[in-house]
Amino acid sequence: MTFDLRKLKAAAETEGVALNQFINVAVAEKISALRTEDYFRERSTRASLTEAKRILKPCGKRQPTPPRATKSNNASHSRPSS
């Protein structure tokens, strides 16, 4: 994998950070992604599809509950009048 230093510098500038900081964050994000992948791989070895279906089975029998109207919900979803 090759990197164009000019592109890296431009990306860092766009993010408003120094090149060193940009690279440090990129490495940290990659390590985090790898650890997350390992976690889910390990966790899947303990999973039971039968148990998951048993737990979720009652959920399909109930009707969804409509959202409650609140002042903040109404304000954020209101449309300006024409």
MARPASE-381185 format. One record per residue: residue number from 1; x, y, z of N, C-alpha, C in turn. Coordinates in steps of 0.05 Angstrom, whole numbers, always signed. Example, Ala and Ser with C-alpha at 12.3 -4.5 7.8 and 13.67 -1.06 7.14 Angstrom:
residues 2
atom nr = 1, n_c1 = +264, n_c2 = -114, n_c3 = +156, ca_c1 = +246, ca_c2 = -90, ca_c3 = +156, c_c1 = +264, c_c2 = -66, c_c3 = +156;
atom nr = 2, n_c1 = +257, n_c2 = -45, n_c3 = +142, ca_c1 = +273, ca_c2 = -21, ca_c3 = +143, c_c1 = +258, c_c2 = +1, c_c3 = +157;
end
This chain:
residues 82
atom nr = 1, n_c1 = +17, n_c2 = -24, n_c3 = +0, ca_c1 = +0, ca_c2 = +0, ca_c3 = +0, c_c1 = +18, c_c2 = +25, c_c3 = +0;
atom nr = 2, n_c1 = +13, n_c2 = +42, n_c3 = -18, ca_c1 = +29, ca_c2 = +67, ca_c3 = -20, c_c1 = +12, c_c2 = +91, c_c3 = -12;
atom nr = 3, n_c1 = +25, n_c2 = +111, n_c3 = -1, ca_c1 = +12, ca_c2 = +135, ca_c3 = +8, c_c1 = +24, c_c2 = +159, c_c3 = -5;
atom nr = 4, n_c1 = +8, n_c2 = +177, n_c3 = -13, ca_c1 = +17, ca_c2 = +202, ca_c3 = -25, c_c1 = +18, c_c2 = +222, c_c3 = -2;
atom nr = 5, n_c1 = +41, n_c2 = +231, n_c3 = +6, ca_c1 = +44, ca_c2 = +249, ca_c3 = +29, c_c1 = +28, c_c2 = +274, c_c3 = +25;
atom nr = 6, n_c1 = +26, n_c2 = +284, n_c3 = +1, ca_c1 = +10, ca_c2 = +309, ca_c3 = -4, c_c1 = -19, c_c2 = +304, c_c3 = +3;
atom nr = 7, n_c1 = -30, n_c2 = +280, n_c3 = -5, ca_c1 = -58, ca_c2 = +274, ca_c3 = +1, c_c1 = -62, c_c2 = +270, c_c3 = +31;
atom nr = 8, n_c1 = -43, n_c2 = +258, n_c3 = +45, ca_c1 = -45, ca_c2 = +255, ca_c3 = +74, c_c1 = -45, c_c2 = +283, c_c3 = +87;
atom nr = 9, n_c1 = -27, n_c2 = +300, n_c3 = +79, ca_c1 = -26, ca_c2 = +327, ca_c3 = +90, c_c1 = -52, c_c2 = +342, c_c3 = +85;
atom nr = 10, n_c1 = -63, n_c2 = +339, n_c3 = +61, ca_c1 = -88, ca_c2 = +353, ca_c3 = +54, c_c1 = -111, c_c2 = +342, c_c3 = +71;
atom nr = 11, n_c1 = -112, n_c2 = +316, n_c3 = +75, ca_c1 = -133, ca_c2 = +304, ca_c3 = +91, c_c1 = -131, c_c2 = +314, c_c3 = +120;
atom nr = 12, n_c1 = -106, n_c2 = +315, n_c3 = +131, ca_c1 = -102, ca_c2 = +325, ca_c3 = +158, c_c1 = -111, c_c2 = +354, c_c3 = +160;
atom nr = 13, n_c1 = -104, n_c2 = +370, n_c3 = +140, ca_c1 = -112, ca_c2 = +398, ca_c3 = +140, c_c1 = -142, c_c2 = +401, c_c3 = +139;
atom nr = 14, n_c1 = -155, n_c2 = +385, n_c3 = +123, ca_c1 = -185, ca_c2 = +385, ca_c3 = +122, c_c1 = -197, c_c2 = +379, c_c3 = +149;
atom nr = 15, n_c1 = -184, n_c2 = +361, n_c3 = +164, ca_c1 = -194, ca_c2 = +353, ca_c3 = +191, c_c1 = -186, c_c2 = +374, c_c3 = +212;
atom nr = 16, n_c1 = -168, n_c2 = +392, n_c3 = +204, ca_c1 = -159, ca_c2 = +413, ca_c3 = +223, c_c1 = -139, c_c2 = +403, c_c3 = +244;
atom nr = 17, n_c1 = -123, n_c2 = +382, n_c3 = +237, ca_c1 = -104, ca_c2 = +372, ca_c3 = +255, c_c1 = -77, c_c2 = +369, c_c3 = +242;
atom nr = 18, n_c1 = -56, n_c2 = +366, n_c3 = +258, ca_c1 = -29, ca_c2 = +362, ca_c3 = +247, c_c1 = -28, c_c2 = +334, c_c3 = +235;
atom nr = 19, n_c1 = -9, n_c2 = +330, n_c3 = +216, ca_c1 = -6, ca_c2 = +305, ca_c3 = +202, c_c1 = -1, c_c2 = +282, c_c3 = +222;
atom nr = 20, n_c1 = +16, n_c2 = +287, n_c3 = +242, ca_c1 = +22, ca_c2 = +267, ca_c3 = +262, c_c1 = -3, c_c2 = +258, c_c3 = +277;
atom nr = 21, n_c1 = -19, n_c2 = +277, n_c3 = +285, ca_c1 = -44, ca_c2 = +271, ca_c3 = +299, c_c1 = -63, c_c2 = +256, c_c3 = +281;
atom nr = 22, n_c1 = -65, n_c2 = +263, n_c3 = +255, ca_c1 = -82, ca_c2 = +250, ca_c3 = +236, c_c1 = -74, c_c2 = +220, c_c3 = +234;
atom nr = 23, n_c1 = -48, n_c2 = +215, n_c3 = +232, ca_c1 = -38, ca_c2 = +188, ca_c3 = +230, c_c1 = -43, c_c2 = +172, c_c3 = +256;
atom nr = 24, n_c1 = -39, n_c2 = +185, n_c3 = +279, ca_c1 = -44, ca_c2 = +172, ca_c3 = +305, c_c1 = -74, c_c2 = +163, c_c3 = +307;
atom nr = 25, n_c1 = -92, n_c2 = +181, n_c3 = +298, ca_c1 = -120, ca_c2 = +175, ca_c3 = +300, c_c1 = -127, c_c2 = +152, c_c3 = +280;
atom nr = 26, n_c1 = -115, n_c2 = +152, n_c3 = +257, ca_c1 = -121, ca_c2 = +131, ca_c3 = +237, c_c1 = -112, c_c2 = +104, c_c3 = +248;
atom nr = 27, n_c1 = -88, n_c2 = +103, n_c3 = +261, ca_c1 = -79, ca_c2 = +78, ca_c3 = +272, c_c1 = -97, c_c2 = +69, c_c3 = +295;
atom nr = 28, n_c1 = -105, n_c2 = +88, n_c3 = +312, ca_c1 = -123, ca_c2 = +81, ca_c3 = +334, c_c1 = -149, c_c2 = +70, c_c3 = +324;
atom nr = 29, n_c1 = -160, n_c2 = +82, n_c3 = +303, ca_c1 = -185, ca_c2 = +73, ca_c3 = +292, c_c1 = -182, c_c2 = +44, c_c3 = +280;
atom nr = 30, n_c1 = -160, n_c2 = +39, n_c3 = +268, ca_c1 = -155, ca_c2 = +12, ca_c3 = +256, c_c1 = -153, c_c2 = -9, c_c3 = +279;
atom nr = 31, n_c1 = -138, n_c2 = -2, n_c3 = +300, ca_c1 = -136, ca_c2 = -20, ca_c3 = +322, c_c1 = -163, c_c2 = -26, c_c3 = +335;
atom nr = 32, n_c1 = -179, n_c2 = -5, n_c3 = +338, ca_c1 = -206, ca_c2 = -8, ca_c3 = +349, c_c1 = -223, c_c2 = -26, c_c3 = +332;
atom nr = 33, n_c1 = -221, n_c2 = -23, n_c3 = +305, ca_c1 = -237, ca_c2 = -40, ca_c3 = +287, c_c1 = -228, c_c2 = -69, c_c3 = +290;
atom nr = 34, n_c1 = -202, n_c2 = -74, n_c3 = +291, ca_c1 = -193, ca_c2 = -101, ca_c3 = +294, c_c1 = -202, c_c2 = -114, c_c3 = +321;
atom nr = 35, n_c1 = -200, n_c2 = -98, n_c3 = +342, ca_c1 = -210, ca_c2 = -109, ca_c3 = +368, c_c1 = -239, c_c2 = -115, c_c3 = +368;
atom nr = 36, n_c1 = -255, n_c2 = -97, n_c3 = +355, ca_c1 = -284, ca_c2 = -102, ca_c3 = +353, c_c1 = -289, c_c2 = -127, c_c3 = +337;
atom nr = 37, n_c1 = -275, n_c2 = -131, n_c3 = +316, ca_c1 = -278, ca_c2 = -156, ca_c3 = +300, c_c1 = -272, c_c2 = -180, c_c3 = +317;
atom nr = 38, n_c1 = -250, n_c2 = -179, n_c3 = +332, ca_c1 = -243, ca_c2 = -201, ca_c3 = +349, c_c1 = -264, c_c2 = -207, c_c3 = +370;
atom nr = 39, n_c1 = -275, n_c2 = -185, n_c3 = +382, ca_c1 = -296, ca_c2 = -188, ca_c3 = +402, c_c1 = -320, c_c2 = -203, c_c3 = +391;
atom nr = 40, n_c1 = -330, n_c2 = -194, n_c3 = +368, ca_c1 = -354, ca_c2 = -206, ca_c3 = +357, c_c1 = -348, c_c2 = -235, c_c3 = +348;
atom nr = 41, n_c1 = -324, n_c2 = -240, n_c3 = +338, ca_c1 = -317, ca_c2 = -267, ca_c3 = +330, c_c1 = -318, c_c2 = -286, c_c3 = +355;
atom nr = 42, n_c1 = -306, n_c2 = -277, n_c3 = +377, ca_c1 = -306, ca_c2 = -292, ca_c3 = +402, c_c1 = -334, c_c2 = -295, c_c3 = +413;
atom nr = 43, n_c1 = -349, n_c2 = -273, n_c3 = +412, ca_c1 = -376, ca_c2 = -273, ca_c3 = +424, c_c1 = -394, c_c2 = -292, c_c3 = +408;
atom nr = 44, n_c1 = -390, n_c2 = -294, n_c3 = +382, ca_c1 = -407, ca_c2 = -311, ca_c3 = +365, c_c1 = -403, c_c2 = -341, c_c3 = +372;
atom nr = 45, n_c1 = -380, n_c2 = -348, n_c3 = +383, ca_c1 = -375, ca_c2 = -376, ca_c3 = +391, c_c1 = -393, c_c2 = -384, c_c3 = +414;
atom nr = 46, n_c1 = -402, n_c2 = -364, n_c3 = +430, ca_c1 = -420, ca_c2 = -370, ca_c3 = +453, c_c1 = -449, c_c2 = -366, c_c3 = +446;
atom nr = 47, n_c1 = -455, n_c2 = -358, n_c3 = +422, ca_c1 = -483, ca_c2 = -351, ca_c3 = +414, c_c1 = -499, c_c2 = -377, c_c3 = +409;
atom nr = 48, n_c1 = -525, n_c2 = -374, n_c3 = +414, ca_c1 = -543, ca_c2 = -396, ca_c3 = +408, c_c1 = -567, c_c2 = -385, c_c3 = +392;
atom nr = 49, n_c1 = -569, n_c2 = -393, n_c3 = +367, ca_c1 = -591, ca_c2 = -384, ca_c3 = +351, c_c1 = -618, c_c2 = -393, c_c3 = +362;
atom nr = 50, n_c1 = -619, n_c2 = -417, n_c3 = +373, ca_c1 = -644, ca_c2 = -427, ca_c3 = +385, c_c1 = -652, c_c2 = -409, c_c3 = +409;
atom nr = 51, n_c1 = -633, n_c2 = -402, n_c3 = +426, ca_c1 = -639, ca_c2 = -385, ca_c3 = +449, c_c1 = -648, c_c2 = -357, c_c3 = +440;
atom nr = 52, n_c1 = -634, n_c2 = -346, n_c3 = +420, ca_c1 = -642, ca_c2 = -319, ca_c3 = +410, c_c1 = -670, c_c2 = -320, c_c3 = +399;
atom nr = 53, n_c1 = -678, n_c2 = -340, n_c3 = +384, ca_c1 = -705, ca_c2 = -342, ca_c3 = +373, c_c1 = -725, c_c2 = -345, c_c3 = +396;
atom nr = 54, n_c1 = -718, n_c2 = -360, n_c3 = +417, ca_c1 = -736, ca_c2 = -363, ca_c3 = +440, c_c1 = -741, c_c2 = -336, c_c3 = +453;
atom nr = 55, n_c1 = -720, n_c2 = -321, n_c3 = +457, ca_c1 = -722, ca_c2 = -295, ca_c3 = +470, c_c1 = -739, c_c2 = -275, c_c3 = +453;
atom nr = 56, n_c1 = -735, n_c2 = -276, n_c3 = +427, ca_c1 = -748, ca_c2 = -257, ca_c3 = +409, c_c1 = -777, c_c2 = -265, c_c3 = +401;
atom nr = 57, n_c1 = -784, n_c2 = -290, n_c3 = +405, ca_c1 = -810, ca_c2 = -300, ca_c3 = +396, c_c1 = -834, c_c2 = -283, c_c3 = +406;
atom nr = 58, n_c1 = -835, n_c2 = -276, n_c3 = +432, ca_c1 = -858, ca_c2 = -260, ca_c3 = +441, c_c1 = -859, c_c2 = -232, c_c3 = +429;
atom nr = 59, n_c1 = -837, n_c2 = -222, n_c3 = +419, ca_c1 = -837, ca_c2 = -194, ca_c3 = +408, c_c1 = -854, c_c2 = -191, c_c3 = +384;
atom nr = 60, n_c1 = -857, n_c2 = -212, n_c3 = +368, ca_c1 = -872, ca_c2 = -210, ca_c3 = +343, c_c1 = -902, c_c2 = -211, c_c3 = +348;
atom nr = 61, n_c1 = -911, n_c2 = -216, n_c3 = +372, ca_c1 = -940, ca_c2 = -218, ca_c3 = +377, c_c1 = -953, c_c2 = -192, c_c3 = +386;
atom nr = 62, n_c1 = -936, n_c2 = -173, n_c3 = +394, ca_c1 = -947, ca_c2 = -147, ca_c3 = +403, c_c1 = -947, c_c2 = -126, c_c3 = +381;
atom nr = 63, n_c1 = -966, n_c2 = -109, n_c3 = +382, ca_c1 = -966, ca_c2 = -86, ca_c3 = +363, c_c1 = -946, c_c2 = -66, c_c3 = +372;
atom nr = 64, n_c1 = -933, n_c2 = -51, n_c3 = +354, ca_c1 = -914, ca_c2 = -31, ca_c3 = +363, c_c1 = -929, c_c2 = -8, c_c3 = +377;
atom nr = 65, n_c1 = -915, n_c2 = +3, n_c3 = +397, ca_c1 = -926, ca_c2 = +25, ca_c3 = +412, c_c1 = -920, c_c2 = +51, c_c3 = +397;
atom nr = 66, n_c1 = -941, n_c2 = +67, n_c3 = +392, ca_c1 = -936, ca_c2 = +92, ca_c3 = +378, c_c1 = -919, c_c2 = +111, c_c3 = +395;
atom nr = 67, n_c1 = -902, n_c2 = +127, n_c3 = +383, ca_c1 = -885, ca_c2 = +146, ca_c3 = +399, c_c1 = -902, c_c2 = +166, c_c3 = +413;
atom nr = 68, n_c1 = -893, n_c2 = +173, n_c3 = +437, ca_c1 = -908, ca_c2 = +194, ca_c3 = +452, c_c1 = -900, c_c2 = +221, c_c3 = +441;
atom nr = 69, n_c1 = -920, n_c2 = +239, n_c3 = +440, ca_c1 = -914, ca_c2 = +267, ca_c3 = +431, c_c1 = -903, c_c2 = +283, c_c3 = +455;
atom nr = 70, n_c1 = -881, n_c2 = +296, n_c3 = +450, ca_c1 = -869, ca_c2 = +313, ca_c3 = +470, c_c1 = -863, c_c2 = +340, c_c3 = +457;
atom nr = 71, n_c1 = -859, n_c2 = +360, n_c3 = +473, ca_c1 = -853, ca_c2 = +387, ca_c3 = +462, c_c1 = -828, c_c2 = +386, c_c3 = +444;
atom nr = 72, n_c1 = -807, n_c2 = +372, n_c3 = +452, ca_c1 = -782, ca_c2 = +371, ca_c3 = +436, c_c1 = -787, c_c2 = +356, c_c3 = +410;
atom nr = 73, n_c1 = -803, n_c2 = +334, n_c3 = +411, ca_c1 = -809, ca_c2 = +319, ca_c3 = +387, c_c1 = -826, c_c2 = +337, c_c3 = +367;
atom nr = 74, n_c1 = -845, n_c2 = +350, n_c3 = +378, ca_c1 = -862, ca_c2 = +367, ca_c3 = +361, c_c1 = -846, c_c2 = +390, c_c3 = +348;
atom nr = 75, n_c1 = -829, n_c2 = +402, n_c3 = +363, ca_c1 = -813, ca_c2 = +424, ca_c3 = +353, c_c1 = -794, c_c2 = +416, c_c3 = +331;
atom nr = 76, n_c1 = -782, n_c2 = +392, n_c3 = +335, ca_c1 = -762, ca_c2 = +384, ca_c3 = +315, c_c1 = -775, c_c2 = +373, c_c3 = +290;
atom nr = 77, n_c1 = -800, n_c2 = +364, n_c3 = +292, ca_c1 = -813, ca_c2 = +353, ca_c3 = +268, c_c1 = -833, c_c2 = +372, c_c3 = +255;
atom nr = 78, n_c1 = -836, n_c2 = +395, n_c3 = +267, ca_c1 = -856, ca_c2 = +414, ca_c3 = +255, c_c1 = -845, c_c2 = +425, c_c3 = +229;
atom nr = 79, n_c1 = -864, n_c2 = +430, n_c3 = +211, ca_c1 = -857, ca_c2 = +442, ca_c3 = +186, c_c1 = -865, c_c2 = +471, c_c3 = +186;
atom nr = 80, n_c1 = -850, n_c2 = +488, n_c3 = +173, ca_c1 = -858, ca_c2 = +516, ca_c3 = +171, c_c1 = -883, c_c2 = +519, c_c3 = +155;
atom nr = 81, n_c1 = -900, n_c2 = +537, n_c3 = +163, ca_c1 = -925, ca_c2 = +541, ca_c3 = +149, c_c1 = -920, c_c2 = +555, c_c3 = +123;
atom nr = 82, n_c1 = -936, n_c2 = +549, n_c3 = +103, ca_c1 = -932, ca_c2 = +562, ca_c3 = +76, c_c1 = -947, c_c2 = +587, c_c3 = +73;
end
